[in-house]
Amino acid sequence: MDYFWLVKAKITEDEFREYVATLKLVPYEGVKSIGKTPQNQWYGHSCCGDWWDPTESMSNTYYDSTMTGSGCALSKYENGYVYYRESVGY
């Protein structure tokens, strides 16, 4: 992986639905992998401190289906927050 970034923001569930529609994200449910990435991308990132705290659950996860190769962009809504994780490898 060449880089990744993480975003966490407090929004409402309605705002999350609008966010998903605006970015044209699709449900992750049932997807075994995206490109060359493993299924679960919410674990780890201990280097980020306590602020990055999504559960490992893939429930309510959406992804950018336009990313190809080793890139992956995921987003989910939990406990009043949107979590966004994007990684790109070359």
MIKEMAR-518653 format. One record per atom (N, C-alpha, C, O): residue number from 0; chain; atom name; z, x, y. Coordinates in pm, 1 decimal. Each point is the difference from the previous one (the first is absolute). Example, Ala and Ser with C-alpha at 12.3 -4.5 7.8 and 13.67 -1.06 7.14 Angstrom:
2
@pos 0	unit A	site N	w 780.0	u 1319.0	v -569.0
@pos 0	unit A	site CA	w 0.0	u -89.0	v 119.0
@pos 0	unit A	site C	w 0.0	u 90.0	v 120.0
@pos 0	unit A	site O	w 66.5	u 103.6	v -1.9
@pos 1	unit A	site N	w -138.5	u -138.6	v 106.9
@pos 1	unit A	site CA	w 6.0	u 82.0	v 119.0
@pos 1	unit A	site C	w 73.0	u -77.0	v 109.0
@pos 1	unit A	site O	w 16.9	u 50.9	v 110.8
//
This chain:
90
@pos 0	unit A	site N	w 0.0	u 85.4	v -116.9
@pos 0	unit A	site CA	w 0.0	u -85.4	v 116.9
@pos 0	unit A	site C	w 0.0	u 90.1	v 123.3
@pos 0	unit A	site O	w 79.2	u 93.5	v 11.1
@pos 1	unit A	site N	w -168.9	u -124.0	v 79.4
@pos 1	unit A	site CA	w -7.3	u 77.9	v 123.0
@pos 1	unit A	site C	w 93.4	u -52.2	v 107.7
@pos 1	unit A	site O	w 55.3	u 77.5	v 78.0
@pos 2	unit A	site N	w -37.6	u -209.5	v -73.8
@pos 2	unit A	site CA	w 97.3	u -53.7	v 94.0
@pos 2	unit A	site C	w 40.9	u -140.1	v -41.0
@pos 2	unit A	site O	w -70.0	u -67.1	v -75.7
@pos 3	unit A	site N	w 183.3	u 24.4	v 126.3
@pos 3	unit A	site CA	w 40.4	u -139.7	v -13.1
@pos 3	unit A	site C	w 79.8	u -37.6	v 123.2
@pos 3	unit A	site O	w 59.1	u 85.4	v 66.2
@pos 4	unit A	site N	w -58.2	u -213.1	v -36.9
@pos 4	unit A	site CA	w 87.8	u -47.0	v 105.7
@pos 4	unit A	site C	w 65.1	u -128.7	v -42.5
@pos 4	unit A	site O	w -53.2	u -75.7	v -81.2
@pos 5	unit A	site N	w 169.0	u 52.8	v 137.7
@pos 5	unit A	site CA	w 83.1	u -115.0	v -33.5
@pos 5	unit A	site C	w 37.1	u -72.3	v 128.3
@pos 5	unit A	site O	w 33.3	u 62.4	v 100.8
@pos 6	unit A	site N	w -39.5	u -194.6	v -105.9
@pos 6	unit A	site CA	w 36.4	u -81.5	v 115.2
@pos 6	unit A	site C	w 92.5	u -110.5	v -47.8
@pos 6	unit A	site O	w -23.8	u -60.9	v -104.3
@pos 7	unit A	site N	w 128.3	u 35.2	v 179.8
@pos 7	unit A	site CA	w 91.7	u -110.6	v -26.5
@pos 7	unit A	site C	w 22.7	u -71.1	v 132.6
@pos 7	unit A	site O	w 34.2	u 62.7	v 100.2
@pos 8	unit A	site N	w -54.0	u -196.2	v -100.5
@pos 8	unit A	site CA	w 17.7	u -76.0	v 123.9
@pos 8	unit A	site C	w 60.5	u -136.5	v -30.7
@pos 8	unit A	site O	w -33.4	u -62.8	v -100.5
@pos 9	unit A	site N	w 121.3	u 18.4	v 186.9
@pos 9	unit A	site CA	w 63.0	u -130.9	v -17.1
@pos 9	unit A	site C	w -93.9	u -107.1	v 54.7
@pos 9	unit A	site O	w -32.6	u -0.7	v 118.7
@pos 10	unit A	site N	w -10.9	u -90.7	v -207.4
@pos 10	unit A	site CA	w -85.7	u -110.9	v 38.9
@pos 10	unit A	site C	w 38.3	u -122.7	v -82.8
@pos 10	unit A	site O	w 76.6	u 10.4	v -95.8
@pos 11	unit A	site N	w -129.5	u -124.7	v 133.0
@pos 11	unit A	site CA	w 26.2	u -121.6	v -77.7
@pos 11	unit A	site C	w -99.4	u -9.3	v -115.1
@pos 11	unit A	site O	w -100.3	u 71.5	v -3.3
@pos 12	unit A	site N	w 129.3	u -159.6	v -90.0
@pos 12	unit A	site CA	w -90.6	u -19.4	v -112.6
@pos 12	unit A	site C	w -134.4	u -56.3	v 47.6
@pos 12	unit A	site O	w -104.6	u 36.8	v -53.5
@pos 13	unit A	site N	w 106.7	u -125.2	v 153.0
@pos 13	unit A	site CA	w -125.1	u -52.3	v 56.6
@pos 13	unit A	site C	w -81.9	u 111.9	v 64.1
@pos 13	unit A	site O	w -122.1	u 4.8	v -14.8
@pos 14	unit A	site N	w 190.2	u 85.1	v 86.2
@pos 14	unit A	site CA	w -69.8	u 114.4	v 59.3
@pos 14	unit A	site C	w -58.8	u 89.7	v -108.2
@pos 14	unit A	site O	w -108.0	u 56.1	v 18.0
@pos 15	unit A	site N	w 178.3	u -42.2	v -130.1
@pos 15	unit A	site CA	w -52.8	u 80.5	v -109.4
@pos 15	unit A	site C	w -128.0	u -62.5	v -55.8
@pos 15	unit A	site O	w -97.0	u 71.0	v -26.3
@pos 16	unit A	site N	w 96.2	u -203.0	v 8.1
@pos 16	unit A	site CA	w -120.6	u -66.9	v -49.9
@pos 16	unit A	site C	w -117.7	u 21.4	v 95.6
@pos 16	unit A	site O	w -113.2	u 20.9	v -43.7
@pos 17	unit A	site N	w 140.4	u -26.4	v 173.1
@pos 17	unit A	site CA	w -105.1	u 24.9	v 99.1
@pos 17	unit A	site C	w -48.6	u 144.6	v -6.3
@pos 17	unit A	site O	w -119.8	u 26.8	v 9.8
@pos 18	unit A	site N	w 212.9	u 65.0	v -26.2
@pos 18	unit A	site CA	w -30.0	u 143.5	v -14.3
@pos 18	unit A	site C	w -89.9	u 24.2	v -120.7
@pos 18	unit A	site O	w -98.6	u 73.0	v 9.6
@pos 19	unit A	site N	w 132.0	u -133.5	v -122.6
@pos 19	unit A	site CA	w -79.5	u 14.2	v -122.5
@pos 19	unit A	site C	w -141.5	u -53.6	v 22.0
@pos 19	unit A	site O	w -97.6	u 63.2	v -40.4
@pos 20	unit A	site N	w 86.8	u -179.8	v 104.5
@pos 20	unit A	site CA	w -131.2	u -59.5	v 26.3
@pos 20	unit A	site C	w -81.9	u 85.0	v 96.5
@pos 20	unit A	site O	w -119.5	u 20.9	v -21.0
@pos 21	unit A	site N	w 183.8	u 27.9	v 126.7
@pos 21	unit A	site CA	w -69.8	u 81.2	v 100.1
@pos 21	unit A	site C	w -54.5	u 128.8	v -60.5
@pos 21	unit A	site O	w -112.7	u 40.1	v 29.4
@pos 22	unit A	site N	w 192.0	u 24.2	v -113.4
@pos 22	unit A	site CA	w -42.4	u 126.1	v -62.9
@pos 22	unit A	site C	w -83.1	u -22.0	v -125.6
@pos 22	unit A	site O	w -47.7	u 95.8	v -60.7
@pos 23	unit A	site N	w 30.2	u -221.9	v 21.6
@pos 23	unit A	site CA	w -77.8	u -36.5	v -119.2
@pos 23	unit A	site C	w 53.3	u 68.0	v -125.8
@pos 23	unit A	site O	w -76.3	u 49.8	v -82.8
@pos 24	unit A	site N	w 209.0	u -49.0	v 70.4
@pos 24	unit A	site CA	w 64.0	u 55.7	v -118.3
@pos 24	unit A	site C	w -8.2	u -101.3	v -113.8
@pos 24	unit A	site O	w -3.3	u -120.7	v 23.9
@pos 25	unit A	site N	w 0.1	u 169.5	v -145.9
@pos 25	unit A	site CA	w -10.3	u -87.7	v -116.5
@pos 25	unit A	site C	w 123.6	u 18.3	v -88.5
@pos 25	unit A	site O	w 60.8	u 107.1	v 0.1
@pos 26	unit A	site N	w -23.4	u -210.6	v -75.5
@pos 26	unit A	site CA	w 118.5	u 10.7	v -86.4
@pos 26	unit A	site C	w -16.0	u 111.7	v -103.2
@pos 26	unit A	site O	w -107.2	u 19.0	v -57.6
@pos 27	unit A	site N	w 214.0	u 52.6	v 36.3
@pos 27	unit A	site CA	w 3.1	u 111.5	v -94.9
@pos 27	unit A	site C	w 28.8	u -46.4	v -142.0
@pos 27	unit A	site O	w -19.7	u 75.9	v -94.9
@pos 28	unit A	site N	w 65.6	u -198.0	v 79.2
@pos 28	unit A	site CA	w 42.7	u -52.9	v -129.5
@pos 28	unit A	site C	w -106.3	u 22.2	v -107.8
@pos 28	unit A	site O	w -115.8	u -38.1	v 16.6
@pos 29	unit A	site N	w 156.9	u 99.7	v -126.1
@pos 29	unit A	site CA	w -87.7	u 21.0	v -113.6
@pos 29	unit A	site C	w -84.8	u 125.3	v 5.4
@pos 29	unit A	site O	w -64.3	u 34.2	v -99.2
@pos 30	unit A	site N	w 61.8	u 35.3	v 211.7
@pos 30	unit A	site CA	w -78.7	u 121.6	v 11.9
@pos 30	unit A	site C	w 72.2	u 113.2	v -71.8
@pos 30	unit A	site O	w 118.4	u 23.6	v 24.1
@pos 31	unit A	site N	w -188.8	u 45.9	v -111.5
@pos 31	unit A	site CA	w 62.6	u 110.4	v -74.8
@pos 31	unit A	site C	w 4.6	u 127.6	v 82.3
@pos 31	unit A	site O	w 97.4	u 75.0	v -7.0
@pos 32	unit A	site N	w -200.8	u -50.0	v 84.2
@pos 32	unit A	site CA	w -0.9	u 118.0	v 86.0
@pos 32	unit A	site C	w -101.6	u -20.6	v 110.6
@pos 32	unit A	site O	w -89.3	u -84.0	v -10.5
@pos 33	unit A	site N	w 103.8	u 160.6	v 114.8
@pos 33	unit A	site CA	w -95.2	u 0.0	v 110.0
@pos 33	unit A	site C	w -51.4	u 142.5	v 10.1
@pos 33	unit A	site O	w 76.8	u 92.3	v 27.0
@pos 34	unit A	site N	w -204.3	u -74.4	v -48.0
@pos 34	unit A	site CA	w -54.2	u 135.3	v 0.8
@pos 34	unit A	site C	w 68.4	u 82.4	v -107.8
@pos 34	unit A	site O	w 1.6	u -38.7	v -116.8
@pos 35	unit A	site N	w 54.3	u 151.2	v 155.7
@pos 35	unit A	site CA	w 67.5	u 88.5	v -94.1
@pos 35	unit A	site C	w 151.5	u -7.1	v 12.1
@pos 35	unit A	site O	w 70.5	u 85.3	v -53.9
@pos 36	unit A	site N	w -19.6	u -186.5	v 124.5
@pos 36	unit A	site CA	w 143.4	u -7.4	v 25.6
@pos 36	unit A	site C	w 71.3	u -80.7	v -106.8
@pos 36	unit A	site O	w -58.3	u -93.4	v -55.0
@pos 37	unit A	site N	w 182.6	u 126.6	v 24.3
@pos 37	unit A	site CA	w 76.5	u -79.1	v -96.2
@pos 37	unit A	site C	w 32.7	u -137.2	v 56.4
@pos 37	unit A	site O	w -11.2	u -22.6	v 120.5
@pos 38	unit A	site N	w 51.1	u -67.8	v -206.8
@pos 38	unit A	site CA	w 23.8	u -138.7	v 40.3
@pos 38	unit A	site C	w 108.5	u -13.5	v 105.6
@pos 38	unit A	site O	w -20.4	u -67.5	v 100.9
@pos 39	unit A	site N	w 134.8	u 130.2	v -122.1
@pos 39	unit A	site CA	w 111.4	u -22.3	v 92.7
@pos 39	unit A	site C	w 6.5	u 109.7	v 105.9
@pos 39	unit A	site O	w 21.6	u 117.1	v -31.2
@pos 40	unit A	site N	w -40.3	u -156.8	v 155.3
@pos 40	unit A	site CA	w 1.7	u 95.3	v 110.7
@pos 40	unit A	site C	w 120.8	u -16.2	v 90.9
@pos 40	unit A	site O	w 8.8	u 67.9	v 102.3
@pos 41	unit A	site N	w 84.6	u -156.2	v -137.2
@pos 41	unit A	site CA	w 115.2	u -24.6	v 87.8
@pos 41	unit A	site C	w 118.7	u 90.9	v -28.5
@pos 41	unit A	site O	w 93.9	u 4.1	v 79.6
@pos 42	unit A	site N	w -95.2	u 68.1	v -189.7
@pos 42	unit A	site CA	w 113.2	u 85.1	v -32.9
@pos 42	unit A	site C	w -14.0	u 135.5	v 68.8
@pos 42	unit A	site O	w -106.4	u 34.0	v 51.8
@pos 43	unit A	site N	w 212.0	u 40.3	v -52.2
@pos 43	unit A	site CA	w -3.0	u 135.7	v 53.6
@pos 43	unit A	site C	w 12.8	u 5.9	v 150.8
@pos 43	unit A	site O	w 60.4	u -87.6	v 62.1
@pos 44	unit A	site N	w -116.8	u 190.1	v -4.7
@pos 44	unit A	site CA	w 2.6	u 25.5	v 143.6
@pos 44	unit A	site C	w 142.3	u 20.3	v 50.5
@pos 44	unit A	site O	w 35.4	u -46.5	v 108.3
@pos 45	unit A	site N	w 44.9	u 115.5	v -186.4
@pos 45	unit A	site CA	w 138.0	u 26.9	v 39.0
@pos 45	unit A	site C	w 7.0	u 88.7	v 125.1
@pos 45	unit A	site O	w 103.7	u 6.9	v 66.1
@pos 46	unit A	site N	w -212.4	u 59.2	v -34.9
@pos 46	unit A	site CA	w -2.2	u 85.6	v 119.7
@pos 46	unit A	site C	w 2.9	u -82.2	v 128.6
@pos 46	unit A	site O	w 15.4	u 55.6	v 108.8
@pos 47	unit A	site N	w -29.8	u -185.9	v -120.6
@pos 47	unit A	site CA	w -13.1	u -85.5	v 118.4
@pos 47	unit A	site C	w 132.5	u -49.4	v 55.3
@pos 47	unit A	site O	w 3.1	u -58.6	v 108.2
@pos 48	unit A	site N	w 103.0	u 80.2	v -177.6
@pos 48	unit A	site CA	w 129.4	u -47.6	v 47.0
@pos 48	unit A	site C	w 27.6	u -143.0	v -41.1
@pos 48	unit A	site O	w -75.5	u -59.0	v -77.3
@pos 49	unit A	site N	w 183.1	u 3.9	v 128.7
@pos 49	unit A	site CA	w 45.4	u -132.7	v -40.6
@pos 49	unit A	site C	w -85.8	u -114.1	v 53.2
@pos 49	unit A	site O	w 5.2	u -110.0	v -54.9
@pos 50	unit A	site N	w -82.9	u 132.1	v 158.4
@pos 50	unit A	site CA	w -77.4	u -108.8	v 59.5
@pos 50	unit A	site C	w -108.5	u -51.2	v -94.6
@pos 50	unit A	site O	w -36.1	u -117.5	v 7.0
@pos 51	unit A	site N	w -16.4	u 201.8	v -94.4
@pos 51	unit A	site CA	w -106.2	u -42.7	v -93.7
@pos 51	unit A	site C	w 67.8	u -50.6	v -126.6
@pos 51	unit A	site O	w 39.9	u 78.9	v -85.6
@pos 52	unit A	site N	w -26.9	u -211.5	v 74.0
@pos 52	unit A	site CA	w 80.8	u -55.5	v -107.7
@pos 52	unit A	site C	w -62.7	u -118.7	v -75.1
@pos 52	unit A	site O	w 72.4	u -91.7	v -38.5
@pos 53	unit A	site N	w -205.2	u 90.9	v 16.6
@pos 53	unit A	site CA	w -55.2	u -110.5	v -78.4
@pos 53	unit A	site C	w 44.7	u 11.3	v -145.4
@pos 53	unit A	site O	w 24.9	u 109.9	v -49.5
@pos 54	unit A	site N	w -15.0	u -223.1	v -18.1
@pos 54	unit A	site CA	w 28.5	u 5.1	v -143.4
@pos 54	unit A	site C	w -126.0	u 47.0	v -72.4
@pos 54	unit A	site O	w -107.9	u 4.8	v 59.0
@pos 55	unit A	site N	w 122.0	u 29.4	v -186.1
@pos 55	unit A	site CA	w -115.0	u 44.1	v -78.6
@pos 55	unit A	site C	w -87.2	u -116.1	v -45.2
@pos 55	unit A	site O	w -108.1	u 21.9	v -54.5
@pos 56	unit A	site N	w 153.1	u -144.7	v 76.1
@pos 56	unit A	site CA	w -74.9	u -117.4	v -43.0
@pos 56	unit A	site C	w -137.7	u -5.4	v 65.5
@pos 56	unit A	site O	w -13.4	u 25.4	v 119.7
@pos 57	unit A	site N	w -87.5	u -58.1	v -197.5
@pos 57	unit A	site CA	w -134.8	u -17.1	v 53.0
@pos 57	unit A	site C	w -23.9	u -144.8	v 40.9
@pos 57	unit A	site O	w -109.6	u -33.8	v 44.9
@pos 58	unit A	site N	w 209.6	u -52.0	v -59.7
@pos 58	unit A	site CA	w -10.4	u -139.7	v 39.4
@pos 58	unit A	site C	w -30.5	u -10.0	v 149.3
@pos 58	unit A	site O	w 55.8	u 74.6	v 80.4
@pos 59	unit A	site N	w -144.1	u -166.3	v -44.2
@pos 59	unit A	site CA	w -37.4	u -24.1	v 139.0
@pos 59	unit A	site C	w -64.4	u 122.5	v 64.7
@pos 59	unit A	site O	w 10.6	u 19.8	v 121.0
@pos 60	unit A	site N	w -77.5	u 62.3	v -202.3
@pos 60	unit A	site CA	w -70.3	u 118.1	v 50.1
@pos 60	unit A	site C	w -148.2	u -31.0	v 16.0
@pos 60	unit A	site O	w -60.4	u -67.8	v -83.1
@pos 61	unit A	site N	w 3.8	u 118.5	v 190.7
@pos 61	unit A	site CA	w -142.6	u -16.5	v 28.9
@pos 61	unit A	site C	w -59.8	u 138.4	v 21.7
@pos 61	unit A	site O	w 71.6	u 94.6	v 33.0
@pos 62	unit A	site N	w -204.0	u -82.8	v -51.6
@pos 62	unit A	site CA	w -61.7	u 129.7	v 20.3
@pos 62	unit A	site C	w -135.3	u -13.4	v 68.1
@pos 62	unit A	site O	w -59.9	u -107.5	v 2.8
@pos 63	unit A	site N	w 13.4	u 218.6	v 51.6
@pos 63	unit A	site CA	w -129.7	u 7.4	v 66.2
@pos 63	unit A	site C	w -103.2	u 34.2	v -105.9
@pos 63	unit A	site O	w -6.9	u 113.8	v -46.4
@pos 64	unit A	site N	w -73.6	u -212.5	v 8.1
@pos 64	unit A	site CA	w -96.8	u 21.2	v -108.0
@pos 64	unit A	site C	w -121.0	u 80.7	v 45.0
@pos 64	unit A	site O	w -85.1	u 34.6	v -81.9
@pos 65	unit A	site N	w 76.2	u -4.1	v 212.2
@pos 65	unit A	site CA	w -114.1	u 78.1	v 47.6
@pos 65	unit A	site C	w 22.7	u 150.1	v -15.6
@pos 65	unit A	site O	w -94.3	u 78.3	v 11.7
@pos 66	unit A	site N	w 218.2	u -37.5	v -37.9
@pos 66	unit A	site CA	w 27.1	u 142.7	v -19.6
@pos 66	unit A	site C	w -49.6	u 41.1	v -138.2
@pos 66	unit A	site O	w 20.4	u -71.6	v -98.1
@pos 67	unit A	site N	w -84.7	u 185.4	v 91.2
@pos 67	unit A	site CA	w -56.6	u 47.2	v -126.1
@pos 67	unit A	site C	w 51.3	u 139.5	v -32.0
@pos 67	unit A	site O	w 69.9	u 61.7	v 80.3
@pos 68	unit A	site N	w -104.9	u -13.2	v -197.4
@pos 68	unit A	site CA	w 40.2	u 134.4	v -40.0
@pos 68	unit A	site C	w 149.1	u 9.3	v -20.9
@pos 68	unit A	site O	w 59.0	u -84.4	v -67.4
@pos 69	unit A	site N	w 2.6	u 186.1	v 124.4
@pos 69	unit A	site CA	w 142.8	u 22.2	v -21.5
@pos 69	unit A	site C	w 85.9	u -59.0	v 111.1
@pos 69	unit A	site O	w 120.1	u 26.3	v 5.4
@pos 70	unit A	site N	w -179.1	u -104.9	v 82.5
@pos 70	unit A	site CA	w 77.5	u -63.5	v 106.5
@pos 70	unit A	site C	w 62.3	u -130.5	v -45.3
@pos 70	unit A	site O	w -50.1	u -65.7	v -91.2
@pos 71	unit A	site N	w 159.2	u 28.8	v 155.3
@pos 71	unit A	site CA	w 70.0	u -122.7	v -35.7
@pos 71	unit A	site C	w 79.6	u -48.5	v 120.7
@pos 71	unit A	site O	w 73.6	u 76.9	v 61.9
@pos 72	unit A	site N	w -89.2	u -206.4	v -28.6
@pos 72	unit A	site CA	w 77.7	u -60.0	v 108.2
@pos 72	unit A	site C	w 64.9	u -126.3	v -53.6
@pos 72	unit A	site O	w -68.7	u -92.6	v -42.9
@pos 73	unit A	site N	w 200.5	u 89.0	v 45.5
@pos 73	unit A	site CA	w 76.4	u -113.2	v -51.1
@pos 73	unit A	site C	w 89.9	u -56.2	v 108.0
@pos 73	unit A	site O	w 45.1	u 72.0	v 89.1
@pos 74	unit A	site N	w -19.6	u -201.4	v -98.1
@pos 74	unit A	site CA	w 92.5	u -63.5	v 92.3
@pos 74	unit A	site C	w 73.6	u -111.3	v -72.2
@pos 74	unit A	site O	w -56.0	u -65.8	v -87.6
@pos 75	unit A	site N	w 180.8	u 45.1	v 124.2
@pos 75	unit A	site CA	w 75.9	u -111.4	v -56.7
@pos 75	unit A	site C	w 105.2	u -45.7	v 99.1
@pos 75	unit A	site O	w 32.3	u 69.5	v 96.4
@pos 76	unit A	site N	w 20.1	u -188.6	v -122.8
@pos 76	unit A	site CA	w 102.1	u -59.3	v 85.3
@pos 76	unit A	site C	w 126.4	u -17.3	v -82.8
@pos 76	unit A	site O	w -1.5	u -63.2	v -105.7
@pos 77	unit A	site N	w 111.3	u 120.2	v 155.3
@pos 77	unit A	site CA	w 130.0	u -10.1	v -67.5
@pos 77	unit A	site C	w 111.0	u -2.2	v 103.3
@pos 77	unit A	site O	w -1.1	u 77.3	v 95.8
@pos 78	unit A	site N	w 96.5	u -166.0	v -116.0
@pos 78	unit A	site CA	w 122.2	u -1.4	v 80.8
@pos 78	unit A	site C	w -25.8	u 2.5	v 150.7
@pos 78	unit A	site O	w 73.4	u 64.2	v 75.1
@pos 79	unit A	site N	w -178.4	u -134.6	v -31.5
@pos 79	unit A	site CA	w -28.9	u -8.2	v 142.2
@pos 79	unit A	site C	w -80.1	u 115.4	v 57.0
@pos 79	unit A	site O	w -17.0	u 8.9	v 121.6
@pos 80	unit A	site N	w -32.4	u 79.4	v -206.5
@pos 80	unit A	site CA	w -76.3	u 115.6	v 45.4
@pos 80	unit A	site C	w -135.5	u 6.9	v -69.6
@pos 80	unit A	site O	w -14.7	u -39.2	v -115.8
@pos 81	unit A	site N	w -83.5	u 89.9	v 189.5
@pos 81	unit A	site CA	w -126.4	u 37.4	v -60.6
@pos 81	unit A	site C	w 9.3	u 149.8	v -27.8
@pos 81	unit A	site O	w 45.7	u 77.6	v 83.9
@pos 82	unit A	site N	w -89.9	u -39.2	v -202.7
@pos 82	unit A	site CA	w -8.0	u 141.0	v -39.5
@pos 82	unit A	site C	w -147.0	u 33.0	v -20.3
@pos 82	unit A	site O	w -73.3	u -75.4	v -63.9
@pos 83	unit A	site N	w 31.8	u 186.5	v 117.5
@pos 83	unit A	site CA	w -139.2	u 43.9	v -14.5
@pos 83	unit A	site C	w 1.4	u 144.9	v -43.1
@pos 83	unit A	site O	w 69.0	u 83.7	v 58.3
@pos 84	unit A	site N	w -147.5	u -55.3	v -163.1
@pos 84	unit A	site CA	w -8.6	u 136.4	v -50.5
@pos 84	unit A	site C	w -146.6	u 32.3	v -20.8
@pos 84	unit A	site O	w -70.8	u -71.9	v -70.5
@pos 85	unit A	site N	w 26.1	u 178.4	v 130.9
@pos 85	unit A	site CA	w -138.0	u 42.5	v -19.2
@pos 85	unit A	site C	w -1.0	u 148.4	v -36.5
@pos 85	unit A	site O	w 71.9	u 81.1	v 58.4
@pos 86	unit A	site N	w -154.5	u -48.8	v -155.7
@pos 86	unit A	site CA	w -16.5	u 140.0	v -38.2
@pos 86	unit A	site C	w -148.4	u 26.0	v -22.0
@pos 86	unit A	site O	w -74.4	u -87.2	v -44.9
@pos 87	unit A	site N	w 34.2	u 207.3	v 77.0
@pos 87	unit A	site CA	w -138.9	u 40.7	v -16.9
@pos 87	unit A	site C	w -1.5	u 140.9	v -55.4
@pos 87	unit A	site O	w 68.5	u 89.0	v 50.3
@pos 88	unit A	site N	w -146.2	u -70.3	v -152.5
@pos 88	unit A	site CA	w -21.4	u 132.8	v -56.7
@pos 88	unit A	site C	w -148.7	u 30.8	v 2.4
@pos 88	unit A	site O	w -83.3	u -90.0	v -10.3
@pos 89	unit A	site N	w 51.4	u 215.2	v 23.6
@pos 89	unit A	site CA	w -141.0	u 39.3	v 4.5
@pos 89	unit A	site C	w -35.2	u 82.7	v -118.8
@pos 89	unit A	site O	w -114.7	u 42.6	v -13.8
//
